[in-house]
Amino acid sequence: MTTPCLRLAGTLAARQSEAVMSHAKPATTRPGGLRRAALAVLVLLAAFARAESGIPNDARWGATLALGEGRAGQSHDTYRVSVQRHWARRVWEREHFYFSGFWDVGVTLWDASNITPGNADRGAERLWVLGASPVLRWQFQRLFAAPIEPFLELGVGLSLLSDRELRSGNNRALRLGTRWQFEDRAAIGIRFGRDGAWELAYRIMHHSNLDAADENAGVDSHLLSLSRRFAP
């Protein structure tokens, strides 16, 4: 009688183990951790780049005007004005390119006044965004003797919204969840003009709260921007 009992006990134990494994939730990696890590790295690079000038001190300030559209539900108009403080030091330099960056502080307007609201759409027709971010730039030197210098940018920052809901044109407003949002960005552009004082770029910006609230619609903005470096 002992052997059948042991076999029965072993079978029950195996089935119980399979049931536990089938209900176990797989480990997931939250995107918020990656964005926080990226923000920390950019801040450290900015602190490292404060010494030893790689850009003339009298031309490290900049101003940018950007126009475009935001996409979340129906498209809305987007306007942005910002100022930049370029880092004094190049983080890593090679023959044909170098890495540097800047601090960016800007005010953005999401204008959804051109959208007809739905029956239950009580979202703001205009929403203001105040944002700040360190931005890492991959700057190429002049290629093929052309009077332009292409660049790529990546940045992760924080922003504060004037409202938690934006008009969407659907049956309900676009619900952003929180007034504070992470502000991610990427850009491709060129420097041109005397000493590369002018910049033209296409930028993508994304705002979301990384699921810190139950509602996290997120907004993507596509912008064409013109920048000018200047001495204060």
TORGUMI-97031 format. One record per residue: x negated, y negated, z of N, C-alpha, C in turn; residue in three letters; residue number from 1. Coordinates in Angstrom, 3 decimals. Layout:
// TORGUMI-97031
X:Y:Z:X:Y:Z:X:Y:Z:Ala:NUM
...
This chain:
// TORGUMI-97031
-0.817:1.222:0.000:0.000:0.000:0.000:-0.845:-1.264:0.000:Met:1
-2.093:-1.168:0.441:-2.932:-2.359:0.562:-3.267:-2.959:-0.798:Thr:2
-3.578:-2.115:-1.754:-4.003:-2.616:-3.069:-2.900:-3.384:-3.791:Thr:3
-1.665:-2.896:-3.885:-0.593:-3.682:-4.512:-0.343:-5.001:-3.821:Pro:4
-0.436:-5.037:-2.497:-0.233:-6.299:-1.762:-1.295:-7.324:-2.126:Cys:5
-2.546:-6.850:-2.206:-3.635:-7.767:-2.567:-3.444:-8.300:-3.981:Leu:6
-3.016:-7.405:-4.883:-2.774:-7.849:-6.257:-1.660:-8.884:-6.325:Arg:7
-0.581:-8.638:-5.561:0.529:-9.578:-5.538:0.095:-10.930:-4.983:Leu:8
-0.707:-10.908:-3.918:-1.203:-12.167:-3.324:-2.079:-12.917:-4.312:Ala:9
-2.929:-12.167:-5.030:-3.794:-12.818:-6.016:-2.998:-13.447:-7.140:Gly:10
-1.957:-12.770:-7.606:-1.114:-13.314:-8.675:-0.409:-14.589:-8.236:Thr:11
0.146:-14.596:-7.030:0.828:-15.783:-6.505:-0.127:-16.953:-6.352:Leu:12
-1.338:-16.681:-5.884:-2.337:-17.746:-5.721:-2.708:-18.352:-7.065:Ala:13
-2.864:-17.487:-8.084:-3.217:-17.992:-9.413:-2.116:-18.865:-9.980:Ala:14
-0.840:-18.442:-9.820:0.277:-19.241:-10.325:0.382:-20.575:-9.605:Arg:15
0.122:-20.570:-8.295:0.176:-21.822:-7.524:-0.899:-22.787:-8.004:Gln:16
-2.096:-22.233:-8.290:-3.192:-23.088:-8.778:-2.846:-23.700:-10.118:Ser:17
-2.237:-22.890:-11.028:-1.843:-23.415:-12.325:-0.785:-24.510:-12.194:Glu:18
0.146:-24.348:-11.270:1.195:-25.359:-11.068:0.608:-26.671:-10.581:Ala:19
-0.356:-26.591:-9.663:-0.990:-27.808:-9.138:-1.741:-28.528:-10.237:Val:20
-2.480:-27.772:-11.077:-3.260:-28.388:-12.145:-2.352:-29.019:-13.194:Met:21
-1.209:-28.393:-13.461:-0.294:-28.938:-14.478:0.331:-30.245:-14.042:Ser:22
0.445:-30.484:-12.725:1.033:-31.734:-12.223:-0.011:-32.782:-11.890:His:23
-1.275:-32.433:-11.983:-2.321:-33.397:-11.655:-2.407:-34.447:-12.748:Ala:24
-2.553:-35.700:-12.375:-2.644:-36.796:-13.331:-4.082:-36.937:-13.798:Lys:25
-4.290:-37.022:-15.103:-5.650:-37.186:-15.594:-6.213:-38.528:-15.176:Pro:26
-7.522:-38.563:-14.958:-8.175:-39.815:-14.560:-8.144:-40.781:-15.720:Ala:27
-7.851:-42.029:-15.442:-7.802:-43.053:-16.476:-8.712:-44.203:-16.085:Thr:28
-9.184:-44.911:-17.094:-10.033:-46.068:-16.871:-9.224:-47.315:-17.162:Thr:29
-9.024:-48.148:-16.176:-8.239:-49.361:-16.352:-9.057:-50.391:-17.111:Arg:30
-8.462:-51.017:-18.143:-9.201:-52.022:-18.889:-9.588:-53.212:-18.035:Pro:31
-8.882:-53.445:-16.925:-9.220:-54.568:-16.066:-10.623:-54.462:-15.510:Gly:32
-11.075:-53.244:-15.191:-12.422:-53.069:-14.679:-13.467:-53.460:-15.695:Gly:33
-13.242:-53.144:-16.970:-14.183:-53.511:-18.023:-14.244:-55.018:-18.203:Leu:34
-13.084:-55.680:-18.161:-13.074:-57.130:-18.335:-13.741:-57.830:-17.160:Arg:35
-13.510:-57.327:-15.936:-14.166:-57.940:-14.779:-15.679:-57.762:-14.868:Arg:36
-16.125:-56.604:-15.311:-17.555:-56.366:-15.453:-18.154:-57.280:-16.518:Ala:37
-17.427:-57.445:-17.647:-17.912:-58.329:-18.707:-18.004:-59.765:-18.225:Ala:38
-16.993:-60.213:-17.457:-17.019:-61.572:-16.910:-18.207:-61.758:-15.983:Leu:39
-18.490:-60.766:-15.127:-19.619:-60.857:-14.207:-20.941:-60.934:-14.961:Ala:40
-21.087:-60.137:-16.031:-22.323:-60.151:-16.826:-22.527:-61.507:-17.485:Val:41
-21.451:-62.086:-18.047:-21.563:-63.388:-18.698:-21.944:-64.482:-17.712:Leu:42
-21.383:-64.432:-16.502:-21.727:-65.427:-15.482:-23.198:-65.306:-15.093:Val:43
-23.698:-64.087:-14.943:-25.107:-63.871:-14.615:-26.026:-64.381:-15.731:Leu:44
-25.647:-64.128:-16.984:-26.442:-64.621:-18.103:-26.461:-66.145:-18.117:Leu:45
-25.325:-66.766:-17.807:-25.263:-68.230:-17.765:-26.185:-68.785:-16.686:Ala:46
-26.216:-68.121:-15.522:-27.096:-68.566:-14.442:-28.558:-68.404:-14.832:Ala:47
-28.887:-67.301:-15.508:-30.257:-67.040:-15.952:-30.716:-68.069:-16.976:Phe:48
-29.773:-68.565:-17.796:-30.117:-69.425:-18.920:-30.195:-70.901:-18.550:Ala:49
-30.204:-71.226:-17.283:-30.196:-72.639:-16.887:-31.563:-73.290:-17.027:Arg:50
-32.624:-72.500:-16.980:-33.973:-73.065:-17.004:-34.551:-73.052:-18.411:Ala:51
-35.594:-73.843:-18.631:-36.401:-73.839:-19.848:-35.569:-74.107:-21.096:Glu:52
-35.661:-75.272:-21.605:-34.803:-75.698:-22.694:-35.058:-74.944:-23.984:Ser:53
-33.976:-74.456:-24.621:-34.040:-73.890:-25.961:-33.265:-74.769:-26.926:Gly:54
-32.482:-75.710:-26.403:-31.711:-76.674:-27.181:-32.035:-78.050:-26.609:Ile:55
-32.208:-79.056:-27.449:-32.487:-80.391:-26.915:-31.470:-80.790:-25.862:Pro:56
-31.958:-81.312:-24.731:-31.077:-81.635:-23.608:-30.007:-82.663:-23.977:Asn:57
-30.295:-83.516:-24.958:-29.335:-84.554:-25.300:-28.269:-84.062:-26.280:Asp:58
-28.286:-82.762:-26.659:-27.282:-82.241:-27.589:-26.673:-80.949:-27.078:Ala:59
-26.588:-80.808:-25.764:-26.067:-79.570:-25.197:-24.585:-79.645:-24.872:Arg:60
-23.958:-80.788:-25.081:-22.515:-80.914:-24.904:-21.823:-80.748:-26.241:Trp:61
-20.578:-80.280:-26.202:-19.820:-80.132:-27.431:-18.338:-80.340:-27.180:Gly:62
-17.618:-80.634:-28.267:-16.165:-80.785:-28.202:-15.555:-80.031:-29.370:Ala:63
-14.398:-79.402:-29.137:-13.777:-78.548:-30.148:-12.291:-78.845:-30.261:Thr:64
-11.812:-78.901:-31.497:-10.386:-78.998:-31.798:-10.003:-77.756:-32.582:Leu:65
-8.960:-77.044:-32.136:-8.542:-75.797:-32.787:-7.041:-75.808:-33.036:Ala:66
-6.654:-75.287:-34.199:-5.253:-75.197:-34.594:-4.982:-73.791:-35.098:Leu:67
-3.761:-73.294:-34.857:-3.433:-71.968:-35.349:-2.061:-71.539:-34.905:Gly:68
-1.913:-70.225:-34.720:-0.624:-69.686:-34.302:-0.822:-68.600:-33.269:Glu:69
0.198:-68.437:-32.430:0.213:-67.371:-31.452:1.242:-66.338:-31.850:Gly:70
0.968:-65.085:-31.521:1.861:-64.003:-31.918:2.266:-63.188:-30.708:Arg:71
3.516:-63.275:-30.376:4.131:-62.461:-29.329:5.621:-62.631:-29.527:Ala:72
6.263:-61.678:-30.202:7.590:-61.928:-30.715:7.413:-62.687:-32.017:Gly:73
8.186:-63.767:-32.214:7.976:-64.605:-33.390:6.761:-65.504:-33.186:Gln:74
6.150:-65.939:-34.279:4.947:-66.761:-34.196:5.273:-68.164:-33.699:Ser:75
4.385:-68.700:-32.866:4.530:-70.073:-32.396:3.247:-70.836:-32.705:His:76
3.349:-72.147:-32.782:2.186:-72.979:-33.076:1.279:-73.063:-31.854:Asp:77
-0.031:-73.128:-32.108:-1.019:-73.191:-31.031:-2.005:-74.316:-31.312:Thr:78
-2.236:-75.143:-30.291:-3.196:-76.246:-30.376:-4.128:-76.159:-29.167:Tyr:79
-5.420:-76.391:-29.407:-6.380:-76.290:-28.297:-7.452:-77.365:-28.414:Arg:80
-7.750:-78.006:-27.295:-8.844:-78.966:-27.185:-9.750:-78.494:-26.049:Val:81
-11.061:-78.478:-26.297:-11.979:-77.954:-25.278:-13.314:-78.670:-25.342:Ser:82
-14.052:-78.562:-24.243:-15.421:-79.080:-24.175:-16.345:-77.923:-23.813:Val:83
-17.593:-78.028:-24.275:-18.578:-76.990:-24.032:-19.852:-77.584:-23.424:Gln:84
-20.491:-76.782:-22.595:-21.819:-77.109:-22.076:-22.721:-75.935:-22.452:Arg:85
-23.560:-76.142:-23.453:-24.412:-75.071:-23.956:-25.549:-74.773:-22.978:His:86
-25.869:-73.496:-22.855:-26.935:-73.076:-21.951:-28.281:-73.629:-22.425:Trp:87
-29.148:-73.935:-21.485:-30.427:-74.543:-21.816:-31.431:-73.543:-22.370:Ala:88
-31.223:-72.269:-22.092:-32.217:-71.265:-22.470:-31.604:-70.190:-23.356:Arg:89
-32.399:-69.725:-24.315:-31.993:-68.590:-25.127:-32.291:-67.312:-24.348:Arg:90
-31.280:-66.465:-24.230:-31.412:-65.270:-23.408:-32.374:-64.271:-24.033:Val:91
-32.284:-64.081:-25.349:-33.138:-63.120:-26.046:-33.343:-63.626:-27.460:Trp:92
-34.605:-63.761:-27.898:-34.904:-64.382:-29.184:-35.784:-63.483:-30.028:Glu:93
-35.412:-63.373:-31.320:-36.186:-62.638:-32.303:-36.419:-63.539:-33.513:Arg:94
-37.053:-62.990:-34.546:-37.467:-63.822:-35.677:-36.284:-64.464:-36.391:Glu:95
-35.205:-63.704:-36.594:-34.092:-64.203:-37.396:-32.813:-64.468:-36.597:His:96
-32.822:-64.238:-35.303:-31.620:-64.479:-34.508:-32.008:-64.622:-33.045:Phe:97
-31.051:-65.098:-32.248:-31.240:-65.170:-30.802:-29.869:-65.123:-30.131:Tyr:98
-29.883:-64.805:-28.837:-28.667:-64.806:-28.027:-28.709:-65.990:-27.078:Phe:99
-27.605:-66.699:-27.017:-27.456:-67.801:-26.079:-25.979:-67.856:-25.695:Ser:100
-25.514:-69.025:-25.266:-24.111:-69.117:-24.886:-23.763:-70.488:-24.358:Gly:101
-22.569:-70.590:-23.810:-22.103:-71.873:-23.293:-20.936:-71.649:-22.343:Phe:102
-20.674:-72.666:-21.534:-19.457:-72.715:-20.717:-18.392:-73.450:-21.516:Trp:103
-17.175:-72.956:-21.480:-16.080:-73.570:-22.219:-14.909:-73.826:-21.275:Asp:104
-14.400:-75.054:-21.296:-13.202:-75.421:-20.538:-12.245:-76.077:-21.520:Val:105
-11.008:-75.565:-21.579:-10.083:-76.091:-22.573:-8.635:-76.093:-22.128:Gly:106
-7.836:-76.869:-22.847:-6.387:-76.943:-22.644:-5.716:-76.514:-23.938:Val:107
-4.797:-75.549:-23.811:-4.089:-75.004:-24.966:-2.594:-75.259:-24.829:Thr:108
-1.951:-75.567:-25.941:-0.499:-75.722:-25.983:0.084:-74.647:-26.883:Leu:109
0.980:-73.822:-26.311:1.772:-72.887:-27.100:3.117:-73.557:-27.360:Trp:110
3.372:-73.931:-28.599:4.572:-74.689:-28.960:5.541:-73.766:-29.696:Asp:111
6.597:-73.352:-28.993:7.613:-72.479:-29.575:8.895:-73.230:-29.871:Ala:112
8.810:-74.551:-30.005:10.014:-75.349:-30.238:10.615:-75.085:-31.612:Ser:113
9.834:-74.505:-32.522:10.344:-74.193:-33.858:11.109:-72.867:-33.892:Asn:114
11.139:-72.138:-32.757:11.804:-70.840:-32.681:13.211:-71.009:-32.114:Ile:115
14.193:-70.414:-32.777:15.565:-70.434:-32.260:15.710:-69.380:-31.171:Thr:116
16.068:-69.781:-29.944:16.138:-68.806:-28.849:17.295:-67.835:-29.009:Pro:117
17.109:-66.610:-28.480:18.185:-65.631:-28.471:19.194:-65.937:-27.377:Gly:118
20.202:-65.105:-27.251:21.289:-65.352:-26.298:20.793:-65.436:-24.859:Asn:119
19.837:-64.555:-24.496:19.333:-64.528:-23.119:17.894:-65.015:-23.027:Ala:120
17.454:-65.767:-24.029:16.079:-66.269:-24.062:16.018:-67.603:-23.328:Asp:121
15.512:-67.580:-22.089:15.410:-68.793:-21.276:13.951:-69.242:-21.130:Arg:122
13.082:-68.761:-22.011:11.667:-69.097:-21.917:11.375:-70.537:-22.269:Gly:123
10.237:-71.038:-21.773:9.833:-72.421:-22.053:9.551:-72.584:-23.544:Ala:124
9.976:-73.699:-24.107:9.701:-73.926:-25.525:8.276:-74.445:-25.730:Glu:125
7.669:-74.993:-24.669:6.260:-75.400:-24.714:5.586:-74.946:-23.427:Arg:126
4.448:-74.306:-23.561:3.725:-73.782:-22.404:2.259:-74.205:-22.496:Leu:127
1.747:-74.766:-21.401:0.366:-75.243:-21.354:-0.531:-74.208:-20.680:Trp:128
-1.766:-74.117:-21.167:-2.738:-73.160:-20.637:-4.044:-73.892:-20.343:Val:129
-4.508:-73.802:-19.101:-5.813:-74.342:-18.716:-6.757:-73.157:-18.527:Leu:130
-7.856:-73.135:-19.275:-8.745:-71.978:-19.234:-10.210:-72.365:-19.121:Gly:131
-11.005:-71.460:-18.542:-12.452:-71.649:-18.418:-13.128:-70.304:-18.636:Ala:132
-14.262:-70.322:-19.353:-14.900:-69.055:-19.693:-16.365:-69.261:-20.034:Ser:133
-17.229:-68.327:-19.607:-18.574:-68.248:-20.185:-18.485:-67.488:-21.504:Pro:134
-19.221:-67.937:-22.507:-19.167:-67.328:-23.835:-20.581:-66.975:-24.285:Val:135
-20.757:-65.741:-24.733:-22.049:-65.274:-25.244:-22.055:-65.417:-26.758:Leu:136
-23.130:-65.994:-27.292:-23.227:-66.218:-28.746:-24.428:-65.484:-29.321:Arg:137
-24.203:-64.814:-30.448:-25.257:-64.194:-31.250:-25.482:-65.120:-32.442:Trp:138
-26.540:-65.921:-32.360:-26.798:-66.965:-33.351:-27.896:-66.525:-34.316:Gln:139
-27.581:-66.556:-35.609:-28.563:-66.225:-36.638:-29.250:-67.493:-37.112:Phe:140
-30.530:-67.352:-37.475:-31.247:-68.470:-38.077:-30.767:-68.625:-39.518:Gln:141
-31.224:-69.662:-40.177:-30.791:-69.897:-41.555:-31.160:-68.710:-42.435:Arg:142
-30.164:-68.260:-43.214:-30.357:-67.111:-44.088:-30.507:-67.564:-45.537:Leu:143
-31.513:-67.030:-46.202:-31.740:-67.305:-47.626:-31.826:-68.804:-47.912:Phe:144
-32.423:-69.527:-46.983:-32.655:-70.971:-47.134:-31.356:-71.769:-47.277:Ala:145
-30.233:-71.167:-46.950:-28.956:-71.896:-47.007:-28.863:-72.848:-45.817:Ala:146
-28.181:-73.989:-45.976:-28.089:-74.974:-44.885:-27.025:-74.629:-43.853:Pro:147
-26.801:-73.345:-43.613:-25.820:-72.915:-42.621:-26.431:-71.826:-41.750:Ile:148
-25.916:-71.706:-40.533:-26.383:-70.695:-39.585:-25.167:-69.961:-39.032:Glu:149
-24.937:-68.704:-39.442:-23.765:-67.961:-38.953:-23.931:-67.520:-37.508:Pro:150
-22.815:-67.280:-36.834:-22.851:-66.807:-35.448:-21.635:-65.953:-35.149:Phe:151
-21.761:-65.142:-34.093:-20.673:-64.348:-33.532:-20.560:-64.680:-32.055:Leu:152
-19.341:-64.621:-31.490:-19.132:-64.948:-30.080:-18.222:-63.941:-29.404:Glu:153
-18.474:-63.731:-28.122:-17.592:-62.938:-27.269:-17.505:-63.623:-25.906:Leu:154
-16.328:-63.629:-25.310:-16.176:-64.246:-23.998:-15.009:-63.667:-23.223:Gly:155
-15.119:-63.696:-21.901:-14.050:-63.283:-20.995:-13.957:-64.322:-19.886:Val:156
-12.773:-64.908:-19.717:-12.615:-65.927:-18.689:-11.262:-65.825:-18.000:Gly:157
-10.896:-66.910:-17.310:-9.635:-66.972:-16.575:-8.845:-68.190:-17.028:Leu:158
-7.520:-68.106:-16.897:-6.679:-69.227:-17.292:-5.469:-69.335:-16.372:Ser:159
-4.862:-70.518:-16.373:-3.684:-70.806:-15.560:-2.586:-71.335:-16.472:Leu:160
-1.388:-70.756:-16.395:-0.274:-71.125:-17.258:0.695:-72.057:-16.522:Leu:161
1.384:-72.887:-17.288:2.377:-73.788:-16.698:3.714:-73.086:-16.455:Ser:162
3.897:-71.883:-17.021:5.146:-71.131:-16.854:4.854:-69.651:-17.038:Asp:163
5.770:-68.816:-16.551:5.588:-67.366:-16.700:6.401:-66.797:-17.852:Arg:164
7.201:-67.636:-18.530:8.019:-67.154:-19.636:7.929:-68.130:-20.807:Glu:165
7.859:-67.567:-22.015:7.759:-68.374:-23.237:8.874:-67.941:-24.190:Leu:166
9.452:-68.910:-24.889:10.507:-68.603:-25.857:9.972:-67.634:-26.913:Arg:167
10.740:-66.598:-27.200:10.273:-65.563:-28.128:11.122:-65.460:-29.387:Ser:168
12.388:-65.928:-29.324:13.282:-65.765:-30.457:14.035:-64.453:-30.430:Gly:169
13.738:-63.601:-29.454:14.442:-62.333:-29.303:15.570:-62.496:-28.278:Asn:170
16.145:-61.392:-27.833:17.260:-61.455:-26.884:16.835:-61.922:-25.496:Asn:171
15.538:-61.847:-25.210:15.061:-62.346:-23.928:13.710:-63.019:-24.124:Arg:172
13.292:-63.825:-23.139:12.038:-64.565:-23.231:10.847:-63.623:-23.180:Ala:173
9.713:-64.130:-23.645:8.456:-63.397:-23.522:7.988:-63.523:-22.074:Leu:174
7.966:-62.420:-21.347:7.668:-62.440:-19.917:6.205:-62.096:-19.682:Arg:175
5.446:-63.094:-19.189:4.005:-62.955:-19.022:3.611:-62.444:-17.651:Leu:176
4.548:-62.410:-16.714:4.305:-61.780:-15.413:3.699:-62.673:-14.357:Gly:177
2.561:-63.298:-14.651:1.858:-64.141:-13.674:1.416:-65.435:-14.340:Thr:178
1.221:-66.465:-13.510:0.726:-67.737:-14.052:-0.764:-67.668:-14.368:Arg:179
-1.509:-66.841:-13.635:-2.924:-66.673:-13.969:-3.053:-65.532:-14.965:Trp:180
-3.994:-65.674:-15.895:-4.203:-64.672:-16.936:-5.701:-64.554:-17.228:Gln:181
-6.110:-63.360:-17.645:-7.441:-63.225:-18.226:-7.402:-63.797:-19.636:Phe:182
-8.530:-64.374:-20.057:-8.623:-65.024:-21.362:-9.803:-64.417:-22.115:Glu:183
-9.507:-63.499:-23.046:-10.542:-62.862:-23.860:-10.646:-63.581:-25.194:Asp:184
-11.848:-63.574:-25.772:-12.014:-64.251:-27.050:-13.114:-63.604:-27.876:Arg:185
-13.000:-63.764:-29.187:-14.030:-63.364:-30.137:-13.997:-64.361:-31.283:Ala:186
-15.157:-64.615:-31.899:-15.201:-65.616:-32.966:-16.298:-65.280:-33.964:Ala:187
-16.100:-65.755:-35.181:-17.121:-65.731:-36.218:-17.141:-67.113:-36.845:Ile:188
-18.336:-67.670:-37.057:-18.393:-69.027:-37.570:-19.754:-69.389:-38.106:Gly:189
-19.907:-70.665:-38.448:-21.163:-71.180:-38.977:-21.478:-72.524:-38.335:Ile:190
-22.781:-72.792:-38.186:-23.269:-74.126:-37.841:-23.782:-74.774:-39.114:Arg:191
-23.568:-76.074:-39.232:-24.018:-76.768:-40.432:-24.255:-78.230:-40.089:Phe:192
-24.738:-78.978:-41.071:-25.020:-80.385:-40.840:-26.404:-80.597:-40.254:Gly:193
-26.733:-81.825:-40.012:-28.042:-82.181:-39.475:-28.224:-81.565:-38.092:Arg:194
-29.309:-80.797:-37.927:-29.623:-80.119:-36.663:-28.509:-79.170:-36.216:Asp:195
-27.668:-78.731:-37.146:-26.592:-77.811:-36.786:-25.581:-78.407:-35.834:Gly:196
-25.316:-79.710:-35.983:-24.441:-80.398:-35.032:-22.972:-80.026:-35.193:Ala:197
-22.574:-79.575:-36.392:-21.181:-79.234:-36.650:-21.000:-77.720:-36.675:Trp:198
-19.810:-77.258:-36.265:-19.500:-75.829:-36.275:-18.071:-75.619:-36.771:Glu:199
-17.910:-74.593:-37.611:-16.596:-74.190:-38.098:-16.429:-72.708:-37.778:Leu:200
-15.295:-72.332:-37.161:-15.153:-70.945:-36.697:-13.705:-70.481:-36.765:Ala:201
-13.559:-69.165:-36.918:-12.266:-68.500:-36.763:-12.301:-67.754:-35.440:Tyr:202
-11.333:-68.023:-34.563:-11.327:-67.444:-33.223:-10.038:-66.676:-32.959:Arg:203
-10.192:-65.578:-32.243:-9.057:-64.816:-31.730:-9.118:-64.871:-30.214:Ile:204
-8.005:-65.250:-29.594:-7.940:-65.299:-28.136:-6.763:-64.454:-27.662:Met:205
-6.962:-63.748:-26.564:-5.912:-62.896:-26.009:-5.735:-63.215:-24.534:His:206
-4.488:-63.436:-24.130:-4.161:-63.707:-22.727:-3.285:-62.585:-22.181:His:207
-3.648:-62.066:-21.022:-2.839:-61.053:-20.344:-3.248:-60.992:-18.880:Ser:208
-2.405:-60.363:-18.039:-2.744:-60.232:-16.618:-3.261:-58.840:-16.270:Asn:209
-3.540:-58.011:-17.298:-4.115:-56.669:-17.100:-3.234:-55.802:-16.210:Leu:210
-1.918:-55.950:-16.390:-0.954:-55.145:-15.641:-1.010:-55.381:-14.139:Asp:211
-1.447:-56.581:-13.734:-1.399:-56.931:-12.309:0.042:-57.124:-11.851:Ala:212
0.945:-57.378:-12.793:2.376:-57.486:-12.501:3.126:-56.475:-13.362:Ala:213
4.390:-56.226:-13.003:5.197:-55.290:-13.768:5.388:-55.766:-15.210:Asp:214
5.400:-57.080:-15.408:5.583:-57.647:-16.743:4.256:-58.223:-17.232:Glu:215
3.862:-57.838:-18.443:2.573:-58.255:-18.982:2.660:-58.252:-20.507:Asn:216
3.415:-59.214:-21.048:3.650:-59.232:-22.495:2.365:-59.473:-23.282:Ala:217
1.544:-60.427:-22.829:0.317:-60.750:-23.545:0.583:-61.610:-24.766:Gly:218
-0.357:-62.485:-25.078:-0.244:-63.383:-26.228:-1.560:-63.371:-26.990:Val:219
-1.491:-63.169:-28.305:-2.656:-63.255:-29.187:-2.595:-64.557:-29.964:Asp:220
-3.721:-65.284:-29.998:-3.791:-66.550:-30.732:-4.873:-66.460:-31.800:Ser:221
-4.548:-66.922:-33.010:-5.492:-66.954:-34.133:-5.738:-68.420:-34.467:His:222
-6.991:-68.854:-34.340:-7.302:-70.282:-34.399:-8.424:-70.577:-35.393:Leu:223
-8.293:-71.696:-36.080:-9.369:-72.262:-36.879:-9.876:-73.482:-36.133:Leu:224
-11.166:-73.509:-35.817:-11.684:-74.568:-34.944:-12.850:-75.315:-35.600:Ser:225
-12.950:-76.582:-35.264:-14.044:-77.454:-35.689:-14.679:-78.037:-34.442:Leu:226
-16.010:-77.911:-34.346:-16.738:-78.366:-33.153:-17.838:-79.342:-33.557:Ser:227
-18.199:-80.181:-32.592:-19.285:-81.155:-32.783:-20.099:-81.256:-31.515:Arg:228
-21.401:-81.045:-31.637:-22.293:-81.260:-30.507:-22.645:-82.739:-30.396:Arg:229
-22.854:-83.183:-29.178:-23.141:-84.606:-28.985:-23.948:-84.805:-27.715:Phe:230
-24.523:-85.980:-27.595:-25.238:-86.382:-26.393:-24.359:-87.355:-25.624:Ala:231
-24.184:-87.123:-24.312:-23.309:-88.008:-23.521:-23.899:-89.400:-23.380:Pro:232
